[in-house]
Amino acid sequence: MKNEHLLREGFAFEPPLEFFHLSGGLSLLLGANRQAWLMSPDQQRPTFFSVVPRAEIRTLFVEQTNLRFLGRTRFQHASELHDFVSDNFSIAAQGSKRTCLANSQSALWDGISNRLHHDQRNADALLATRIQRQIRLSLSRVERLSGTYRSALAATTDKPISEADKTNLTSDKYAYWLGSDYRSCLNELYSLRDAILAAHFRLCLKRNDPFSIKKLRASVLQGTDEASTLISESMFATSGDLLIDQMSLYRNIALHCIGATNPIFGDVYQRRMSSGPFGEIPYLVFPLYDNIEAMRELEQGSSKGLFEPIERAEAERFLSISNHKDALEFSYDCLVRLLQISERVAEGAGIAPKTLTTTDQDIIEASITDAAGKTTRVRRDQGTGKLIEY
């Protein structure tokens, strides 16, 4: 390993370890001793440094162009770093109590499900359970997509990025892997969307008739509560950013219309450089096609101009864009928005969550993850009968 001499000079990482996910396939490893390693594929110039106590990791990359802090994973043991999808991934977005928004919402809807079961509202309880489980599935899919970016970046940046690379799009097996995991992520996010919207329809609007998007649209456009407003801005109102509506569009194009993430370019990625205090760092972008109106026509059954040979002017226009919409960042933003909607739906439903209490005597083996993402594993010792951490 090229960096062994650096590790011998004091760059030792003491567990528990924190693994920070950045956009573009970049990551940061932080030890309990505050030693940090920016894990760039540029092995000729590895970046090691120390982080002062109580420093916010997210603030380290504010001045590094085109890099975002997306989330982190906490590992008790170094061997856990081999896990592609972990048990305690937490996103950077925080809830009202400054904890991971995904973990807090998962716990909240689990509590709402318990309350509804206790009140014999079993159908509604199943809907709340679906939201809780779909949050966990969506969270793991975003983490997996981040890991795929990381693997692709490590495999494709074995040489300096040239000027031509900055405008070229590459289609190879790594592009296919990125596209495959991105489409899987979209599918889980779409399922989370449906569960949240159905919960708003039943629990907030108090509707017992069959759910449909058409009925929901009419209700939320007229609604004044926070959940209806956010749903409307995310899906229906032209004054909003229509983020979730675009998510649905990308999903329908990729999975139903032509089976490709980008209607014209297919699965492609681009190598770019980030500049800032950490120097020039290579990262990946999986660009999403930006012609929304053309994709809407395709979604509605028109293939005019999309299955024909691509026009050179359109290709040059897309290649010349300096700030493509990236698949990983888009997926992250969609997950955060859906969690924000679920938070407001839970508030509008006004159902007090119920916590089920489990005593030590009920536990044989358990993995416990707190809101910060720290996981503790325990099992009952057959000799002493006591729970021991392992």
Secondary structure as UniProt FT lines:
FT   TURN            2..3
FT   HELIX           4..8
FT   TURN            9..10
FT   STRAND          17..22
FT   HELIX           23..25
FT   STRAND          27..30
FT   TURN            32..33
FT   STRAND          35..38
FT   TURN            43..44
FT   STRAND          47..50
FT   TURN            53..54
FT   HELIX           57..61
FT   TURN            62..63
FT   TURN            65..66
FT   STRAND          69..75
FT   HELIX           78..82
FT   STRAND          89..91
FT   TURN            96..97
FT   HELIX           101..118
FT   TURN            119..120
FT   HELIX           122..156
FT   HELIX           164..166
FT   HELIX           173..199
FT   HELIX           200..204
FT   HELIX           213..222
FT   HELIX           226..235
FT   TURN            238..239
FT   HELIX           243..252
FT   HELIX           253..257
FT   TURN            263..265
FT   STRAND          269..274
FT   TURN            277..278
FT   STRAND          281..285
FT   STRAND          287..288
FT   HELIX           292..299
FT   TURN            300..301
FT   TURN            304..306
FT   HELIX           312..319
FT   STRAND          325..326
FT   HELIX           327..349
FT   HELIX           360..362
FT   STRAND          365..369
FT   TURN            371..372
FT   STRAND          375..380
FT   TURN            382..384
FT   STRAND          387..389
//
